[in-house]
Amino acid sequence: MPPAPVRFRDFERIVFFTGAGLSSESGIPTYRGTGGIWKEYDYEDYACQRAFDRDPDKVWDFHDKRRAAVSACAPNEGHRVIASIQASKAGTTIVTQNIDGLHQRAGARDVVELHGSLWRVRCDADGIVRPDTSVPMAPRRCACGAFFRPDIVWFEDALDPRNIRRAQEALTACDLLVSVGTSGVVYPAADLPRIAVMHGAVTVEVNLEDTPVSHFYQHRLRGKASEMLAELAS
Ligand code: NAD
């Protein structure tokens, strides 16, 4: 493996922008690759508000399967490297598109979860959000009588503007942006790294292969996220 073109130790304000590829080494399928869940399940039946309004129990049965699958997986070396950099550099921000909670299970704090979390529920009537790690999730109804829904940004949902703002602030101020395991095609999340490019940060893309946004990055590291991150941390 060639030496890493940059090292984390030379930067103070690092943003890690992570996607499904980071968790693939933990056994969680990516969105698009082989075994991707949307090849097997149609999102219109399982992952949008319309599906939930039609049949909340069917949507919860599906999310209970995802909860069971993710809880059987453990964070990998890539998650651990990111958590240890955050612990040693106060200026680190983790912005993830993942909903699996593996950053937190590796010890990371205060993760900006752009697409929500499998491990929170939100009352579909009053909007109250609360953590919930039960598998299967129970009870499915809030005390008010309405169903809870997963606090996930489903297809056709809007992102929480507070998360977008936090990501924008971190990307404006960072001196190093490291994108890890994201295909860069899910918008608006995919647009965010450009902010760091515009503000002059050093930029690194870690992926198994080129993506449609690779040309934005000064350094393109090709290989497994866990190995590339360990190299950058050395
Ligand atoms: P994606 O599936 O579109 O792309 C994954 C990318 O990771 C690909 O470019 C692939 O080449 C790369 N990759 C795969 N294995 C890798 C490895 N070991 N090391 C480095 N790179 C690797 O994922 P995305 O860009 O995150 O977009 C998917 C959307 O689906 C997101 O919105 C996310 O919320 C959701 N999703 C989340 C999870 C999760 O929480 N773990 C899993 C699947 C999908």
Residues whose N, C-alpha, C, O or C-beta is under 5 A from the ligand:
A	BS01	NAD	G19 A20 G21 S23 S24 E25 I28 P29 T30 Y31 R32 G33 Q97 N98 I99 D100 H115 G181 T182 S183 G184 V186 V206 N207 L208 E209 G223 K224 A225
